[in-house]
Amino acid sequence: LVMGVIVFIHELGHLIVAKRNKIVVEEFGLGYPPRLIKLFERDGTIYSINAIPFGGFARMRGEDDPTEPGSFAAASRRARFATLVAGPVMNFILAAILLAVYSMMLGMPDASRPGVIVKYVSPGSPAAQAGLTVDDRIVAAGGVEIATMQDLQEYTTGHQGQPVVYSVIRPGAGEPVNITMTPRANPPANEGALGIQITIATRPTRIWEAAWAGVRGVGEIIYLTFSIPANLIREGRPLGDAGFMGPVGIAATTGGVVRSAVQVSSLAPIISFTALLSAALGITNLLPIPALDGGRILFIIVEAIRRKRIEPAQEGLIHLIGFGLLLLLVGLLTVREIGALLNGTFPTVGVP
């Protein structure tokens, strides 16, 4: 369902821009053929529901045949470029919207209430023994101001086994009280040195803040997508360490995220992960690989530089070969991922 929405939005971008440029879209389908239901037909386009419930497609007339009137191949360079770019752009827009919603669900840090807030106290832990309770706000440790969760974690880790005076503001109180706790060096499984779960004080996210968070988040995803492989190459490590995933890996990872979301009773992890996948699909399709949108865009750029079109039959053959190689790559990833799932070595997923 998650990938279905992402691919559907991608193909919807192609449909809208193709029609605005007078390119005939013969069929726009939800899911992949064989066709189950023909919903309706409008302006020469059949809208359908298909048997394989994974994404969708926009089948344009004559993608490699410029002799057909109204075909994709017969359109101007600008029209073809815009139509191809529209799919990935829709994925980026969807990702930005989802990340904006995610930001609104989580809220923004509240500068008027610095420090970290206690969400849970483990029974028998140093925090429980010292009388720390839920909703207490830790504002200092050993006289050092605590502004973020990382501040508290770093200070506590650096003083394991040592009594530390923590300044705490109780709910409804204005002045801090001092509580002495000794962080454990070897805490029980799934517990930290103090035995607490923490968060930060938040306030409602304003609309413009959410919008900027969405745009900034997409930019960060794009940056990481290219910086991680670049760092691996610079360090002499295999590109496989970048975590490339095929359909099985995406499905398994999505399942892990959904289970995590159920555990915390929140849609936020699913929204965040869907945004990540949508941006990743947009980036992947813009790569200059034959058969992908980016490969076709590359041919248009070469055509513009040469001021002469590459023979459509030759271009079609290159895209066909590229498609075959992509299928081979997906097949290899699928075999590897199925093996990892059967062996129990597929990485587990936590809440984003």
N, C-alpha and C positions, 0 to 999 in steps of 0.2 A: 504493500500500500504506500509506503514512504517513497520508494523509487518510482512507483506509478505516478504519483503526484508530480514529482520532479521532472520526469521525462515528458509528462503531459504538458506541463507549463513550457518546457523547451520547445515542443512541437507547436504549441499554440503561438509562440513568437514567430516561428516560420510562417504559419498560416496567415496571421494578421498582416505581416509586412508583404508577403507574396501577393495577397489580394489587393493591397494598396498600390502595388506596382503592376497590376493587370496580369499577373502570372496565374495561370489556371491551376488550381489545386483540385485534383480529381477526387480525392477522398481524404477526409480527416477522421481518424479512428481512435477510439479509446481502447487500449489493448492492441494486441497484434493478431493478424489473421490466423485461421479462417474467420470470416465474418459471421457473427451470430445474428445481429439485428441491424437493419437499415433504419435509422431513426427518421431521417428526412433528407431532402436534397434541396439545396439553395444555391443559386448563382453558379450552377454547374458543379458544385461540390457535394459529394455524398458524405453524410455524417453517420458514423456507425459505431456499434459496440462489437468487439471482437473476442475470440475465444481465450487468448492468452492474456491474462490480466496483469500486464506489465507495461506501464507507460502508454505510449500512443505513437501515431505517425501522421505526417502530412505528406501525401504522395502528390508531387507536382508533375505536371505534364512535361515530357521530354527533357529530363535533366541533362542528357548528353546529346540531344538532337535539336540543333538550332533551326532546322527546316520546319518544325511544327509551329503553327501560329499559337501564340499564348503560352509557349513552353518556357520553362526556366532557362534553358540554354539560349533561347532567342532574345531574352531580355537584355537590357543594357548592363554594362559592367556595374554601374552604381546600384541598379535594382538587384542584381545577383548578390553583390557584396552586402547590401542592407538586409536582404532576406536571410543570408547565411549567418550574419552576425546577430540577428534578432533572437535566435534560439539561446545562445550563451548569455546574451544580455538579459533575457527574461529570467534565466537561472540566477544571475547576480542580483536582479531586482527582488526575486523571491527570497534569496538568502538575506538580503538587507532588511526586508520586511520582517522575516522571522527573527532575526537577531534584534531588531527593534522591539518586537513583542517580548522576546526573552529578557531584554533589559528592563522593560516595564514590569514584568513578573517578578524580577529579582529586586528591583529598586536600585537607587543610587546611594553611595556612602553618605551618611549624615554627618557633616563636619561639626554640627552642634553637639554631637554625642560621640566624642572620640573614644578609642579603646575597643575592646572586643567583648562580646556578650556571651555568657555561658548558656548553651542550649541544653546540655545534659551533663549530669554528674554520675559517674560510676560508683555504685555502692562499695564501700571499703577502700576507696582510693584516697590519696593524699588530700584531694579537694573535698571529698565527703567528710573526712576526719577533721578538716579545718573549719567545716561549717559553710563552705561555699554552696550556693544554691542557684537554681535556674533563674535567669534574667539578671544575675549580678553582672556588673560591667567592670572588667579589669582595665585600669587606666595607667598603671605603672608597675614595674617589677624591679625590686632592688634600687628604687629611686630613679630608674630609667623609664621615660615616657613610653607607653605602648600605644601605637597609632593603628597598627594593622595586625592581622592574624600572624603574619610572618614574623613581626617583631616579637610577639609573645613566644612563638615556637622557637625562634633562634635563641632568645635569652634563656628560656627554660632548658633547652637542650644543652646549652653551655654551662649550666649550673646543676647538673644532675648530682644527687646525693648531698646537696648543700641546702641548708634552710634558706629560703628566700622570702622576703617580705613583699607581698603583693598589695597594691592599693586598689580597693574595690569600692564602687558606688552601688549601693543597694537601690532597688526599684523605689521610686518616690522620694529618695533622699538626695540631698544636694552635696554633702560633704563625704569624701572617701573615708573608709575605714581600712585599717591594716590587718591583713591575714597572713600568717606565716605558713608556708607549705614547703615540703621537701620533694622536689621532682625525683621520680624513680628512674634509676639507670636501666632496669630490666622490667618494664611493665608487663602485665599479662597480655595475651594476644588480643588485638583489636582495641587496646587501650593505650593512651599516651602516657607521658611521664606524670602528668597531674591527674589523669583520669577524667577529662572533660571534653565535650564537644563545643566548639565555639563558632561564632559568626560575628558580623559587624552590624552596627546600627545602620539602618537604611531609611530612606524617605522615598515617597513616590517619584517616579521618573517623569520629567516633563517631556512633552511631545518632541520638542526639538532636540532634547538630549537623547531620546530613544532613536530618533532618526539618524543623528550623528553616530551613535553607538553601532547602528546597523551598517552604515557606510564604512566606518572605521574597521568593523569586524570583517567585512568582506575583503578590505585591503590587507588586513593581517593574514587572512587565509591565503590570499594570492601570494603574499610575500613568503610565507612559510612553505608553500607548495614548491617554490623554486629555490629557496635558500637551503632547505634540508638536503636535496640531492646535490647541490653545489658544495655544501660542507662535507658530504660523504666523499665526493670526488677529491676534494682538497685533502682530506684525511687518508685517502687511499683505501677506503672501505667499500664493500660491494653495494651497488645501488639497491639491492634487495632489502637492505636494512631500512630503506625509506618507508617500508610498510605498504607497498602496492597491493591492492585488493581486487579480486574478481567478484563475480556475482555471488558466489557462495560465501566469500568473506564478508561482503557487504551485508548479506542477509543475516549471517551469524552475528556480526557486530551490531546490527540494528536490533536484533533480538535481545542482545545483552543490554543495550541502552533501554529498551522497553521494560525489561525486568527491573533494571535499576530505578526507572521512573515509577514503577508500581511500588517498589519498596519505600520510596520517599513520598508517594501519593502526590506526584506533580508531573505535569506535562512538560515542564521546562527542559529536562534532558532530551526529550524527543524533539522538541522545537529546535534546540541548539544543534543537535546532530543532523536533523533534516537540512538546516541552513548550511552546515558544513558539506553535506553531500551535494546540495544544489550548486554551491560555489565550485566544488570539485568537478562536477559535470560540466559546468560552463568553461572552466579552465581546460579540461581535457579536450573538449570539442574545438577549442581554438588552437590546439597544437597543430603545427603544419605537417600532419600525417595524412597520406592519401585515404580517402573514403570518409574522413571526418570533415566537419565544417571548415576547420583550419586548413586542411589540405586543399579544399576547393577555393578558399580565399587566397591561398598562395598562388594558385593558377591564375586567378583574376589579377593579382598584383603583377605577376610575370607578363600577363597579357597587356596590362597597362604600360609597363616599361617597354616592351617590344613593339607596342602599337600593332600587334598582330596576334590573332587568336591561335592557340595551340589546337591542332586538329582534334575535334571532339572525340573521334574514335580512339585516338591515342590517349587522351585524358581519361576517357572511360575505362580503358584497359588498365591504366595506372591505378585508378581508384578501385577497380576490381581486385587487382593484386594486393593493394593495401588492405582491402577488406578481408581477404583471405588470411593475410598475416595477422590482422587483429583477432580474427577468430581463433587462429592457432595460439596466440598469446593468451586469450581468454581461456582456451582449453587447458593450457599448461597451468595457469593460475588456479583453475577449478580443480584439477587433479591434485595439486599441491595442497589446496585448502581442504578438500575432502579428506586427504590423508592426515592433515593436522587435526581435523575434528575427530576422526576415528581414533587417533593416537592420544587425544587429550592434550595436544601441544598448542592448540590455537589460543592466542592471547585472550584473556578475559577482559571484559570492559566494565569500567566503573561509571559513576555518574559524571558527565562532563561538567 
